[in-house]
């Protein structure tokens, strides 16, 4: 808005003076409202900038507190036991066929409830972690074979399970089918 020359307004007749002053007053009110809005917008920008600055400072503190892990040299030879450095060493530590059969026979003597609970436990661990370990795989295979032995014993009338045990045997077999 340009500068107002009040000396010129004073020289005007009263009716025109009133009109000019009312017009000037309206323009000044509009200008004041416009400046107030601009000030509010700038204050909001300042508040936002201060919030962003505070967040950045907080993030910087967090990053400073996080310790960078130290890089260590790893001797690959130390990761393996001396007898496991080659395939022969690994094969030597694996159970023999006779040991495996003995383990399966021992499992097949366990109640169906225990076998079922073991399968459920292994399945829930795998579901929770999303990882199936070699131990879990081997245990599931052994239980599967033990369940097969139990079922064979039922068919040969060497084992007469209760109704609940028969149900658990079927449920465990189905669970194993879904697993394998």
C-alpha positions in Angstrom: 0.0 0.0 0.0 1.3 3.4 -0.8 1.8 6.2 1.7 -1.3 8.2 2.5 -1.1 12.0 2.3 -3.4 13.2 5.0 -2.7 16.9 4.2 -4.6 16.4 0.9 -7.4 14.7 2.7 -7.8 17.5 5.2 -8.4 19.9 2.3 -11.3 17.9 1.0 -14.9 18.8 1.8 -16.4 16.9 4.8 -18.5 14.4 2.7 -15.6 13.4 0.5 -13.2 13.4 3.5 -15.5 10.8 5.2 -15.7 8.6 2.0 -11.9 8.7 1.5 -11.2 8.0 5.2 -13.7 5.1 5.2 -12.0 3.7 2.1 -8.6 4.1 3.7 -9.8 2.5 6.9 -11.2 -0.5 4.9 -7.9 -0.9 3.0 -5.9 -0.7 6.3 -8.1 -3.3 7.9 -7.6 -5.6 4.9 -3.9 -5.0 5.0 -3.8 -5.7 8.8 -5.7 -9.0 8.4 -3.4 -10.0 5.5 -0.3 -9.3 7.6 -1.8 -11.2 10.6 -2.4 -14.3 8.5 1.1 -14.0 7.2 2.5 -13.8 10.7 0.4 -16.8 11.8 1.7 -18.8 8.8 5.3 -17.9 9.7 4.7 -18.8 13.3 3.4 -22.2 12.2 6.4 -22.7 10.0 8.7 -21.8 12.9 6.9 -24.3 15.2 7.2 -27.0 12.6 10.8 -26.2 12.1 11.4 -26.3 15.9 9.6 -29.7 16.1 11.7 -31.1 13.2 14.9 -29.8 14.9 13.9 -31.4 18.2 13.3 -34.8 16.4 16.6 -34.5 14.6 18.4 -33.8 17.9 16.7 -36.8 19.5 17.7 -39.0 16.5 21.2 -37.8 16.8 21.3 -38.7 20.5 20.0 -42.2 19.7 22.6 -42.7 17.0 25.4 -41.5 19.3 24.3 -44.0 22.0 24.3 -46.9 19.6 27.6 -48.6 19.6 29.1 -49.7 16.4 30.0 -53.4 16.6 33.7 -54.1 16.4 34.8 -56.2 13.5 36.8 -59.2 14.7 38.9 -61.6 12.6 37.5 -65.1 12.6 39.7 -68.1 12.3 37.7 -70.5 10.3 39.7 -73.4 11.6 38.6 -72.7 15.2 34.9 -72.9 14.2 35.2 -76.6 13.6 36.3 -79.3 16.0 39.4 -81.1 14.8 37.4 -84.3 14.1 34.8 -82.5 12.0 37.2 -80.8 9.5 36.5 -83.4 6.8 33.6 -85.6 5.8 35.1 -88.6 7.4 35.2 -86.8 10.7 31.6 -85.8 10.4 30.5 -89.2 9.4 32.4 -90.7 12.3 30.3 -88.7 14.7 27.0 -89.7 13.1 25.0 -92.4 14.8 25.2 -95.9 13.2 22.2 -97.6 11.7 22.0 -99.9 14.7 21.9 -96.9 17.0 19.2 -95.3 14.9 17.1 -98.5 15.0 17.5 -98.7 18.8 16.4 -95.0 19.1 13.3 -95.7 16.9 12.5 -98.9 18.9 12.8 -96.9 22.2 10.5 -94.2 20.8 8.0 -96.8 19.6 7.7 -98.0 23.2 6.7 -94.6 24.4 3.0 -93.8 24.9 1.3 -92.2 21.9 0.5 -89.2 24.0 4.2 -88.5 24.5 5.0 -88.9 20.8 2.1 -86.6 19.9 3.2 -84.0 22.4 6.7 -84.1 21.1 5.5 -83.5 17.5 3.3 -80.6 18.7 6.2 -79.1 20.6 8.6 -79.3 17.6 5.9 -77.9 15.3 5.2 -74.9 17.6 9.0 -74.2 17.9 9.3 -74.2 14.1 6.2 -72.0 13.7 7.5 -69.6 16.3 11.1 -69.3 14.9 10.4 -70.0 11.3 13.5 -72.2 11.3 13.7 -76.0 11.2 16.9 -77.3 12.7 18.6 -80.5 11.7 17.9 -82.0 15.2 14.2 -81.2 14.7 14.2 -82.9 11.3 15.9 -86.0 12.6 13.6 -86.2 15.6 10.5 -85.9 13.4 11.8 -88.6 11.1 12.4 -90.9 14.1 9.0 -90.2 15.5 7.5 -90.8 12.1 9.2 -94.2 12.0 8.1 -94.9 15.6 4.5 -94.1 14.7 4.8 -96.4 11.7 6.0 -99.2 14.0 3.1 -98.6 16.4 0.6 -98.7 13.5 2.2 -101.9 12.3 1.8 -103.4 15.8 -1.9 -102.4 15.8 -2.4 -104.1 12.5 -0.6 -107.2 13.7 -2.7 -107.2 16.9 0.4 -106.8 19.0 -0.8 -103.5 20.4 -4.3 -102.6 21.4 -4.5 -98.8 22.0 -7.3 -97.1 23.8 -9.7 -95.0 21.9 -7.9 -91.8 22.9 -4.5 -93.3 22.0 -5.9 -94.5 18.6 -7.1 -90.9 18.0 -3.8 -89.4 18.9 -2.0 -91.9 16.7 -4.1 -90.8 13.8 -3.7 -87.1 14.6 0.1 -87.5 14.9 0.3 -89.4 11.6 -1.7 -86.6 9.9 0.5 -84.0 11.4 3.5 -85.9 10.2 2.1 -86.1 6.7 1.6 -82.3 6.6 5.2 -82.0 7.8 7.0 -84.3 5.5 
